[in-house]
Amino acid sequence: MKRAMMKMTLIFAGVLLAGICPRMARAQAETTPDTYKTPEAAPMPAPVAKVEFQGKFSLPYKARCNGHNLTPGEYTLAVKTLGGKRIVTIAREGNEVELTVSKVSNDAPTEQSAVMLRHGPGPWARTVEAVYVENLKIRLYLDESGHSNPLDKLFGDLKKLPVN
């Protein structure tokens, strides 16, 4: 009986210590966090985006691009490389839309830089599908949903808006 009582007392003391000790250590880390910082842990500088191309284009219709609505008007276009990814920025009147390029192609659909505007999805919608950059000789695909429907593939056309 005495031995069983001693065992239960030791187990109770162990459980009590296990429950209290981590809380005390956490409290110490929260009250004096300076002692736990390492001197070689410096903040990483943000990667700098390299601008490869800039231009302007005029959008004559309402259009969608990767979930963003674009209204008719004058836009600026910038193609940047950030950490190995290409990003296309379309801006108008202080509103910027940054789009990550989904696919890159080396075909040459036109002699000058252009924004590819596809008629679709649906009969009255238009989609900014891609940007062709003449000095890089690449087509950057942004949104290919404009020709996902078989009827859009059949009846949808592709209009090239020049980029100056």
C-alpha positions as CSV (number, residue, x, y, z in Angstrom):
1,M,0.0,0.0,0.0
2,K,2.8,2.4,0.9
3,R,4.6,1.6,-2.3
4,A,1.6,2.2,-4.5
5,M,1.0,5.5,-2.7
6,M,4.6,6.5,-3.4
7,K,4.3,5.6,-7.1
8,M,1.1,7.7,-7.5
9,T,2.8,10.6,-5.8
10,L,5.8,10.5,-8.1
11,I,3.5,10.2,-11.2
12,F,1.5,13.1,-10.0
13,A,4.6,15.2,-9.4
14,G,5.9,14.3,-12.9
15,V,2.7,15.2,-14.6
16,L,2.6,18.5,-12.7
17,L,6.2,19.4,-13.7
18,A,5.6,18.4,-17.3
19,G,2.6,20.7,-17.5
20,I,4.3,23.7,-15.8
21,C,7.8,23.7,-17.3
22,P,6.9,24.3,-20.9
23,R,4.7,27.2,-19.9
24,M,7.6,28.8,-17.9
25,A,10.0,28.4,-20.9
26,R,7.5,29.9,-23.3
27,A,6.9,32.8,-20.9
28,Q,10.6,33.5,-20.7
29,A,10.9,33.5,-24.5
30,E,8.1,36.0,-24.8
31,T,9.5,38.3,-22.1
32,T,13.1,38.4,-23.3
33,P,13.1,37.6,-27.0
34,D,16.4,39.5,-27.6
35,T,18.4,36.7,-26.1
36,Y,17.1,34.2,-28.6
37,K,18.0,36.1,-31.8
38,T,21.0,35.1,-33.8
39,P,23.3,37.9,-35.1
40,E,23.6,36.3,-38.6
41,A,19.9,36.3,-39.2
42,A,19.6,39.4,-41.3
43,P,16.4,40.2,-43.3
44,M,16.5,39.0,-46.9
45,P,16.4,41.9,-49.5
46,A,13.3,41.8,-51.7
47,P,14.1,40.6,-55.2
48,V,14.3,43.4,-57.8
49,A,12.1,43.1,-60.9
50,K,14.0,43.6,-64.2
51,V,11.8,45.5,-66.7
52,E,12.3,44.0,-70.1
53,F,9.7,45.9,-72.1
54,Q,7.4,48.9,-71.7
55,G,4.8,50.2,-74.0
56,K,1.2,51.6,-74.4
57,F,-1.8,50.3,-76.1
58,S,-5.5,51.3,-76.6
59,L,-8.2,48.8,-75.7
60,P,-11.4,49.5,-77.7
61,Y,-13.7,47.1,-75.9
62,K,-14.4,45.7,-72.4
63,A,-12.3,42.7,-71.8
64,R,-11.3,40.2,-69.2
65,C,-7.9,38.9,-68.4
66,N,-7.3,36.2,-65.8
67,G,-10.3,37.2,-63.7
68,H,-9.7,40.9,-64.0
69,N,-12.1,43.3,-65.8
70,L,-10.5,45.8,-68.2
71,T,-12.5,48.8,-69.4
72,P,-12.0,50.5,-72.8
73,G,-9.2,53.1,-72.8
74,E,-5.4,53.7,-72.9
75,Y,-3.2,51.3,-71.0
76,T,0.5,51.0,-70.2
77,L,2.1,47.6,-70.4
78,A,5.3,46.4,-68.7
79,V,7.0,43.0,-69.0
80,K,9.2,42.2,-66.0
81,T,11.3,39.2,-64.9
82,L,11.2,38.5,-61.2
83,G,13.1,35.5,-59.8
84,G,12.8,33.5,-63.1
85,K,9.1,34.3,-63.6
86,R,7.8,36.7,-66.2
87,I,5.1,39.1,-65.0
88,V,3.0,41.4,-67.2
89,T,1.7,44.6,-65.6
90,I,-1.3,46.3,-67.3
91,A,-2.0,49.7,-65.8
92,R,-4.6,52.5,-66.3
93,E,-5.3,55.6,-64.2
94,G,-3.4,54.3,-61.2
95,N,-5.0,50.8,-61.3
96,E,-2.5,48.1,-61.9
97,V,-3.1,44.4,-62.8
98,E,-0.1,42.1,-62.4
99,L,-0.4,38.8,-64.2
100,T,1.9,35.9,-64.1
101,V,2.7,34.4,-67.5
102,S,1.3,30.9,-67.9
103,K,3.1,29.9,-71.1
104,V,5.8,31.3,-73.3
105,S,6.0,30.7,-77.1
106,N,8.6,31.7,-79.6
107,D,6.2,32.1,-82.6
108,A,6.0,35.5,-84.4
109,P,2.4,36.3,-85.1
110,T,3.1,40.0,-86.1
111,E,5.9,42.3,-87.1
112,Q,5.5,44.6,-84.0
113,S,4.7,44.2,-80.4
114,A,1.0,43.6,-79.8
115,V,-1.7,42.6,-77.3
116,M,-3.7,39.6,-78.5
117,L,-7.5,40.1,-77.9
118,R,-9.6,37.1,-78.4
119,H,-13.4,37.1,-79.1
120,G,-14.7,34.7,-76.4
121,P,-15.7,33.0,-74.2
122,G,-19.3,33.5,-75.3
123,P,-20.7,35.7,-78.1
124,W,-20.2,39.1,-76.4
125,A,-17.1,38.6,-74.3
126,R,-13.5,39.4,-75.1
127,T,-10.3,38.1,-73.4
128,V,-6.8,39.5,-73.4
129,E,-5.1,36.2,-74.3
130,A,-1.4,37.1,-74.8
131,V,1.2,39.7,-75.4
132,Y,3.7,39.5,-78.2
133,V,7.0,41.4,-77.5
134,E,8.8,42.0,-80.8
135,N,12.3,42.8,-79.4
136,L,12.3,39.6,-77.3
137,K,10.6,37.6,-80.1
138,I,8.2,35.9,-77.6
139,R,4.5,35.5,-77.0
140,L,3.5,35.6,-73.3
141,Y,0.2,33.8,-72.7
142,L,-1.9,35.4,-69.9
143,D,-5.4,33.9,-70.2
144,E,-6.4,31.1,-72.6
145,S,-10.1,30.8,-71.5
146,G,-11.3,32.8,-74.5
147,H,-11.1,29.7,-76.7
148,S,-11.9,26.9,-74.3
149,N,-15.5,26.4,-75.7
150,P,-15.6,24.5,-79.0
151,L,-17.9,27.2,-80.5
152,D,-15.4,29.9,-79.4
153,K,-12.6,28.0,-81.2
154,L,-14.7,27.8,-84.3
155,F,-16.1,31.4,-84.4
156,G,-13.8,33.4,-82.2
157,D,-11.3,35.6,-83.8
158,L,-8.0,37.0,-82.6
159,K,-7.4,40.8,-82.9
160,K,-3.9,42.3,-82.6
161,L,-3.8,45.6,-80.8
162,P,-0.4,47.4,-81.5
163,V,1.8,48.3,-78.6
164,N,3.8,51.5,-79.1
